[in-house]
Amino acid sequence: MKNKNNYLDQRGDFTAPPEGAADYPKKPEHKKIEKRNTRK
């Protein structure tokens, strides 16, 4: 839990796991999926 809080403060995005932090910026698909969900 403490790790998640730290990650949330550092990144501001709790949806992306700390393990995939380095992969997150390299994968714009995640943002696309979020936009699709918001439109629905």
Beta strands, then each sheet from edge to edge (+ up, - down):
end
